[in-house]
């Protein structure tokens, strides 16, 4: 297991470095990794790609393809429909915090306010940073030119109000 995690970290780190040695932005870093195809498609459908390619800095709690696969069957397909764009934007912006919040800071917080103005509960449980008690940060502090990515294993859904 340790070897798999180390290999995944190495692959992710390599994917975040461009040929010129400069870091790529959050979107390009995630896309290059290959584990975020669903997230990339959702960002495109929501019209948020350009925003996350902006100056930032942003902290993105990025759900993997496996995290999206945990949602009830048909959920992703439904959210990607144009008529559900507002709901998709709400969910995706709930995964983004303004500013650069490295894991060493995140573990000291009990909440973070997402771009959609809703709070994400943060806690350390069994040595892992958890979001809303459900999503575990599987890989932290993946640096990008305009912020940081924390990879999570579960999609977090914003509260209704």
N, C-alpha and C positions, 0 to 999 in steps of 0.2 A: 504494500500500500504506500509506504514512504517513497519508494522508487517511482511509482505512478504519479504521486503528487509532485515530486521533484521534477520529473520529466514534463509534466503539465506546466509547471512554473517556468521551466526553461523555454518551452515552446511559446508560451504567452509572452515572455520577456523578449524573445527573438522577434516575435511578430510585432512588437511595439517599436522596433528600431528600423528606421528607413535606411536606404543604401548610403545616404549622406551622413548618417549617424544622428540625425535629428529625430526626435520623437514625433510620432504621428498624433493626430487629434483623437478624441475619444471614439468617434464613429469608425475611423479607419483602423484604429487599434483593435476594436471589437470585431470588425468585419474580417480583418486579416487572420484573426485567431481561428475562425471557422466554427466555433461553438455557439455563435450568436446569430444564426441565420434568421430565426424567428424574430428576435429583437430588431434586427436590421430591417426586416420586412415591415414590422409594426411601426418603426420610426418613419419609414418611407410613407406608409399609408396615412400616418398621422401628420405628415408634413413637418416633422421635427428634426430631420437630418441637418438642415442648414443651421438651426439653432444650436445643436450640439457640436457643430463644427466651428462655432463662434469662439470668441476670445475666452469666455469663461471667467474664472475657473469654475468647473463643475465637479461634483462628486456624484458618480453614477453607481447605483446598486444594480448591477447588470445580471438579469436572470439568463441562465443558459437555455439552450434548446430543450434540455431535459426538464428544466423548471417549467417551461411553457407546456411541455407534454403532460405535466401533472394536473393541469387544469381539466375540468370536465370536457369530455369529447364534444367537439364542435365550437368550443368557446373562442379559440383563436380565429377560426374562419369567420365567425360571426362578428368579432371585433374588427376584423380587417375590412369589412364592408363599409363603403362610403357613408351610409346612413348612421353608422355607429362611431364616426370619427371623434365626436366630443367625448364619448366614454373612453375610447382608446387613448386620447390625449390625456385625460384625467388619470388613467392608470399609468401611463408612461411617465408623466411628469411627477407622479408619486414616487418614482424610483430615482429622482434627481434632486440633489440639494445644491443650492448656490454656494460657491466657495470650495476651497480645497480642504477636505476633511480626511486626513490620513487615519489609519486604523488606531494609532496610538492616541489620537484625540477622540475618535468615535467611541472607544471603549470606556471613556470617562463621562460620556453623556447618557442621559436617560431618554432623550428624544432629539429628533432633528426635524426641522420644518422643510418639507419638500417644496418644489417649485409650484405645485398646485395649492400651496398654503395649508396643507394638512400635515399633521404630525405623524412621524414614524417613531414608534417606541423602540428604544435600543436597550439591550441588556447583554451582559456577559453570562453565559450559561455553559457549564462544563468546559470552560476555557475558550469558547467560541462566541463571537459577536452574533447576536440574534436580532432580527428585525421583526417587530410585532409578535414575538414569541414563536414564529413559524419558520421564517427564512433564515438560513445559516449562511454567514459569509464563508464561502469555501476557499476563496483566494482574495487576499487583500493587497491594497497598495500597488495596483498595476498603473504605472505612471503614463500619462499622455501629455501632449504639449499644452492642452487646455484643461487639465484637471487630473483626477484619479478615478480609477474603476475598482470597485469591490464586487467580485463575482458572487452571486447568491444562488442558492439551490431551489428557491421557491419564488414564484411571482407574488408580490405583495399587492393586495387590493386596498384602495383607499376607503376610508370610512364614508358612508353615504352623506353625512353632514359634517 
